[in-house]
Amino acid sequence: MIEALFAGPWGPVIIFFLRIVDVSMATTRILLAMRNARVAVPVIGFFEVLIWIFAVGNAIRHLESPLHVLGYAGGFAVGNVVGMWLEEKLAMGLATIQVMSRFGGVELAEALRDKGFGVTEFLGQGREGKVEVVHTVVRRRQIDDVLREVDRWDPDAFVSVEEPRTIRRGWMFSKRRK
């Protein structure tokens, strides 16, 4: 029954969609592994490989069919795009945002604090002279909120957004987690 399904005209389409699912899962799994998600990573990996075995096995079984091969390769390509889109929408994890402003840094820091963000501010020296440096750690889904606030106070500010590997203590983690 399954062999006939994969051998027929729907086979390449099924392989295409299986590859989209397994490659999307692989992309998500890798990104979660970098964030140390010890429970989710092996579970996703199990189902990813299970799906992959069906896709690759049937693609190999029908190597004489260019459509099966194209379904496999096309699913891989589209799966990468879907995986990146999915990871962006999930926006899990934290980001550190550092803003260097020639003016408006103090006001920006206060505005971010008013919105509930923890902020550290200090003076720095840039090529053009003194700058106000504003540093904050936020959830990734809050990056756009912070950037809108930066644009409001200093649209010409230099902004750096990075993903921290480890964070210990600080205002975000002041309460012990269970």
C-alpha positions as YAML, in Angstrom:
chain: A
units: angstrom
residues:
- id: 1
  name: MET
  ca: [0.00, 0.00, 0.00]
- id: 2
  name: ILE
  ca: [2.66, 2.54, 1.04]
- id: 3
  name: GLU
  ca: [5.00, 1.32, -1.72]
- id: 4
  name: ALA
  ca: [2.30, 1.88, -4.32]
- id: 5
  name: LEU
  ca: [1.63, 5.35, -2.96]
- id: 6
  name: PHE
  ca: [5.29, 6.38, -3.22]
- id: 7
  name: ALA
  ca: [5.68, 4.72, -6.66]
- id: 8
  name: GLY
  ca: [2.70, 6.62, -8.09]
- id: 9
  name: PRO
  ca: [2.38, 10.23, -9.18]
- id: 10
  name: TRP
  ca: [1.92, 11.40, -5.57]
- id: 11
  name: GLY
  ca: [5.26, 9.90, -4.50]
- id: 12
  name: PRO
  ca: [7.41, 12.93, -5.43]
- id: 13
  name: VAL
  ca: [4.92, 15.26, -3.75]
- id: 14
  name: ILE
  ca: [4.90, 13.20, -0.54]
- id: 15
  name: ILE
  ca: [8.71, 13.08, -0.53]
- id: 16
  name: PHE
  ca: [8.79, 16.85, -1.09]
- id: 17
  name: PHE
  ca: [6.57, 17.51, 1.94]
- id: 18
  name: LEU
  ca: [8.36, 14.95, 4.12]
- id: 19
  name: ARG
  ca: [11.63, 16.73, 3.39]
- id: 20
  name: ILE
  ca: [10.13, 20.11, 4.24]
- id: 21
  name: VAL
  ca: [9.05, 18.70, 7.62]
- id: 22
  name: ASP
  ca: [12.31, 16.90, 8.45]
- id: 23
  name: VAL
  ca: [14.61, 19.74, 7.34]
- id: 24
  name: SER
  ca: [12.50, 22.29, 9.24]
- id: 25
  name: MET
  ca: [12.79, 20.08, 12.30]
- id: 26
  name: ALA
  ca: [16.56, 19.79, 11.77]
- id: 27
  name: THR
  ca: [16.96, 23.57, 11.56]
- id: 28
  name: THR
  ca: [14.91, 24.07, 14.71]
- id: 29
  name: ARG
  ca: [16.75, 21.25, 16.51]
- id: 30
  name: ILE
  ca: [20.18, 22.71, 15.71]
- id: 31
  name: LEU
  ca: [19.16, 26.18, 16.88]
- id: 32
  name: LEU
  ca: [17.67, 24.74, 20.07]
- id: 33
  name: ALA
  ca: [20.84, 22.71, 20.67]
- id: 34
  name: MET
  ca: [22.83, 25.95, 20.59]
- id: 35
  name: ARG
  ca: [20.45, 27.23, 23.29]
- id: 36
  name: ASN
  ca: [20.99, 24.09, 25.37]
- id: 37
  name: ALA
  ca: [17.38, 22.77, 25.16]
- id: 38
  name: ARG
  ca: [18.27, 19.34, 26.52]
- id: 39
  name: VAL
  ca: [14.78, 17.84, 26.46]
- id: 40
  name: ALA
  ca: [13.41, 19.16, 23.16]
- id: 41
  name: VAL
  ca: [16.50, 18.43, 21.04]
- id: 42
  name: PRO
  ca: [16.50, 14.61, 21.27]
- id: 43
  name: VAL
  ca: [12.70, 14.40, 20.89]
- id: 44
  name: ILE
  ca: [12.78, 16.55, 17.76]
- id: 45
  name: GLY
  ca: [15.78, 14.55, 16.49]
- id: 46
  name: PHE
  ca: [13.92, 11.25, 16.91]
- id: 47
  name: PHE
  ca: [10.96, 12.35, 14.78]
- id: 48
  name: GLU
  ca: [13.18, 14.19, 12.32]
- id: 49
  name: VAL
  ca: [15.17, 11.04, 11.54]
- id: 50
  name: LEU
  ca: [12.03, 8.88, 11.43]
- id: 51
  name: ILE
  ca: [10.57, 11.14, 8.75]
- id: 52
  name: TRP
  ca: [13.90, 11.40, 6.94]
- id: 53
  name: ILE
  ca: [14.17, 7.60, 6.67]
- id: 54
  name: PHE
  ca: [10.82, 7.44, 4.86]
- id: 55
  name: ALA
  ca: [11.78, 10.30, 2.54]
- id: 56
  name: VAL
  ca: [15.30, 9.15, 1.66]
- id: 57
  name: GLY
  ca: [14.34, 5.49, 1.46]
- id: 58
  name: ASN
  ca: [11.62, 6.18, -1.07]
- id: 59
  name: ALA
  ca: [13.71, 8.66, -3.03]
- id: 60
  name: ILE
  ca: [16.47, 6.04, -3.37]
- id: 61
  name: ARG
  ca: [13.95, 3.34, -4.25]
- id: 62
  name: HIS
  ca: [12.83, 5.52, -7.18]
- id: 63
  name: LEU
  ca: [16.13, 7.00, -8.36]
- id: 64
  name: GLU
  ca: [15.17, 6.35, -11.97]
- id: 65
  name: SER
  ca: [12.41, 8.95, -11.60]
- id: 66
  name: PRO
  ca: [13.63, 12.55, -11.99]
- id: 67
  name: LEU
  ca: [10.47, 13.76, -10.26]
- id: 68
  name: HIS
  ca: [11.26, 11.74, -7.12]
- id: 69
  name: VAL
  ca: [14.79, 13.14, -7.05]
- id: 70
  name: LEU
  ca: [13.50, 16.68, -7.62]
- id: 71
  name: GLY
  ca: [10.92, 16.19, -4.87]
- id: 72
  name: TYR
  ca: [13.69, 15.18, -2.48]
- id: 73
  name: ALA
  ca: [16.01, 18.07, -3.41]
- id: 74
  name: GLY
  ca: [13.21, 20.62, -3.60]
- id: 75
  name: GLY
  ca: [11.88, 19.60, -0.21]
- id: 76
  name: PHE
  ca: [15.34, 20.06, 1.25]
- id: 77
  name: ALA
  ca: [15.63, 23.58, -0.17]
- id: 78
  name: VAL
  ca: [12.14, 24.67, 0.90]
- id: 79
  name: GLY
  ca: [12.60, 22.98, 4.29]
- id: 80
  name: ASN
  ca: [15.57, 25.25, 5.03]
- id: 81
  name: VAL
  ca: [13.49, 28.34, 4.30]
- id: 82
  name: VAL
  ca: [10.56, 27.05, 6.36]
- id: 83
  name: GLY
  ca: [12.88, 26.10, 9.23]
- id: 84
  name: MET
  ca: [14.43, 29.57, 9.35]
- id: 85
  name: TRP
  ca: [10.99, 31.20, 9.18]
- id: 86
  name: LEU
  ca: [9.71, 28.95, 11.96]
- id: 87
  name: GLU
  ca: [12.70, 29.71, 14.19]
- id: 88
  name: GLU
  ca: [12.23, 33.43, 13.62]
- id: 89
  name: LYS
  ca: [8.54, 33.19, 14.56]
- id: 90
  name: LEU
  ca: [9.30, 31.17, 17.69]
- id: 91
  name: ALA
  ca: [11.97, 33.75, 18.67]
- id: 92
  name: MET
  ca: [13.09, 31.71, 21.65]
- id: 93
  name: GLY
  ca: [15.99, 32.81, 23.77]
- id: 94
  name: LEU
  ca: [17.52, 36.10, 24.75]
- id: 95
  name: ALA
  ca: [19.35, 38.91, 23.01]
- id: 96
  name: THR
  ca: [21.77, 41.52, 24.25]
- id: 97
  name: ILE
  ca: [21.33, 44.93, 22.70]
- id: 98
  name: GLN
  ca: [24.01, 47.55, 22.93]
- id: 99
  name: VAL
  ca: [23.34, 51.08, 21.71]
- id: 100
  name: MET
  ca: [25.97, 53.78, 21.20]
- id: 101
  name: SER
  ca: [24.33, 57.19, 20.97]
- id: 102
  name: ARG
  ca: [25.95, 60.59, 20.54]
- id: 103
  name: PHE
  ca: [22.83, 62.04, 22.15]
- id: 104
  name: GLY
  ca: [19.65, 60.60, 23.60]
- id: 105
  name: GLY
  ca: [21.21, 57.65, 25.43]
- id: 106
  name: VAL
  ca: [20.06, 58.75, 28.87]
- id: 107
  name: GLU
  ca: [16.52, 59.37, 27.62]
- id: 108
  name: LEU
  ca: [16.54, 56.03, 25.81]
- id: 109
  name: ALA
  ca: [17.65, 54.23, 28.99]
- id: 110
  name: GLU
  ca: [14.83, 55.84, 30.97]
- id: 111
  name: ALA
  ca: [12.26, 55.05, 28.28]
- id: 112
  name: LEU
  ca: [13.36, 51.40, 28.24]
- id: 113
  name: ARG
  ca: [13.18, 51.23, 32.03]
- id: 114
  name: ASP
  ca: [9.67, 52.70, 31.88]
- id: 115
  name: LYS
  ca: [8.74, 49.83, 29.56]
- id: 116
  name: GLY
  ca: [10.06, 47.31, 32.10]
- id: 117
  name: PHE
  ca: [13.48, 46.53, 30.63]
- id: 118
  name: GLY
  ca: [16.62, 46.33, 32.72]
- id: 119
  name: VAL
  ca: [19.21, 48.77, 31.41]
- id: 120
  name: THR
  ca: [22.83, 49.57, 32.16]
- id: 121
  name: GLU
  ca: [24.15, 52.86, 30.86]
- id: 122
  name: PHE
  ca: [27.61, 54.36, 30.85]
- id: 123
  name: LEU
  ca: [29.74, 56.88, 29.00]
- id: 124
  name: GLY
  ca: [32.14, 55.84, 26.29]
- id: 125
  name: GLN
  ca: [34.54, 57.36, 23.84]
- id: 126
  name: GLY
  ca: [33.94, 56.88, 20.10]
- id: 127
  name: ARG
  ca: [35.87, 58.10, 17.09]
- id: 128
  name: GLU
  ca: [33.77, 61.25, 16.92]
- id: 129
  name: GLY
  ca: [33.87, 61.94, 20.67]
- id: 130
  name: LYS
  ca: [31.83, 61.00, 23.72]
- id: 131
  name: VAL
  ca: [28.95, 58.54, 23.38]
- id: 132
  name: GLU
  ca: [26.29, 57.27, 25.74]
- id: 133
  name: VAL
  ca: [26.22, 53.48, 25.82]
- id: 134
  name: VAL
  ca: [22.99, 51.68, 26.69]
- id: 135
  name: HIS
  ca: [23.08, 47.94, 27.29]
- id: 136
  name: THR
  ca: [20.06, 45.68, 27.84]
- id: 137
  name: VAL
  ca: [19.16, 41.99, 27.74]
- id: 138
  name: VAL
  ca: [15.73, 41.15, 26.36]
- id: 139
  name: ARG
  ca: [13.74, 38.22, 25.09]
- id: 140
  name: ARG
  ca: [14.27, 37.86, 21.34]
- id: 141
  name: ARG
  ca: [10.63, 38.63, 20.60]
- id: 142
  name: GLN
  ca: [11.15, 42.04, 22.25]
- id: 143
  name: ILE
  ca: [14.01, 43.15, 19.99]
- id: 144
  name: ASP
  ca: [11.73, 45.13, 17.67]
- id: 145
  name: ASP
  ca: [10.20, 46.99, 20.64]
- id: 146
  name: VAL
  ca: [13.66, 48.09, 21.79]
- id: 147
  name: LEU
  ca: [14.73, 49.07, 18.26]
- id: 148
  name: ARG
  ca: [11.60, 51.20, 17.83]
- id: 149
  name: GLU
  ca: [12.48, 52.99, 21.05]
- id: 150
  name: VAL
  ca: [16.07, 53.51, 19.86]
- id: 151
  name: ASP
  ca: [14.78, 55.02, 16.60]
- id: 152
  name: ARG
  ca: [12.51, 57.32, 18.59]
- id: 153
  name: TRP
  ca: [15.37, 58.76, 20.69]
- id: 154
  name: ASP
  ca: [18.30, 58.56, 18.26]
- id: 155
  name: PRO
  ca: [17.70, 57.25, 14.73]
- id: 156
  name: ASP
  ca: [21.44, 57.56, 14.01]
- id: 157
  name: ALA
  ca: [22.56, 55.45, 16.98]
- id: 158
  name: PHE
  ca: [24.88, 52.50, 16.40]
- id: 159
  name: VAL
  ca: [23.09, 49.32, 17.52]
- id: 160
  name: SER
  ca: [24.50, 45.86, 18.05]
- id: 161
  name: VAL
  ca: [22.24, 42.86, 18.72]
- id: 162
  name: GLU
  ca: [23.80, 39.56, 19.77]
- id: 163
  name: GLU
  ca: [22.67, 36.28, 21.21]
- id: 164
  name: PRO
  ca: [24.23, 35.52, 24.58]
- id: 165
  name: ARG
  ca: [25.38, 31.97, 25.28]
- id: 166
  name: THR
  ca: [25.09, 32.16, 29.07]
- id: 167
  name: ILE
  ca: [23.55, 34.68, 31.44]
- id: 168
  name: ARG
  ca: [23.80, 34.47, 35.20]
- id: 169
  name: ARG
  ca: [21.81, 36.55, 37.64]
- id: 170
  name: GLY
  ca: [20.67, 40.11, 36.89]
- id: 171
  name: TRP
  ca: [17.23, 41.66, 36.95]
- id: 172
  name: MET
  ca: [15.71, 39.02, 34.65]
- id: 173
  name: PHE
  ca: [16.74, 36.21, 36.93]
- id: 174
  name: SER
  ca: [16.36, 37.83, 40.34]
- id: 175
  name: LYS
  ca: [13.72, 35.28, 41.40]
- id: 176
  name: ARG
  ca: [14.86, 31.70, 41.67]
- id: 177
  name: ARG
  ca: [13.22, 29.40, 39.16]
- id: 178
  name: LYS
  ca: [11.73, 26.11, 40.28]
...
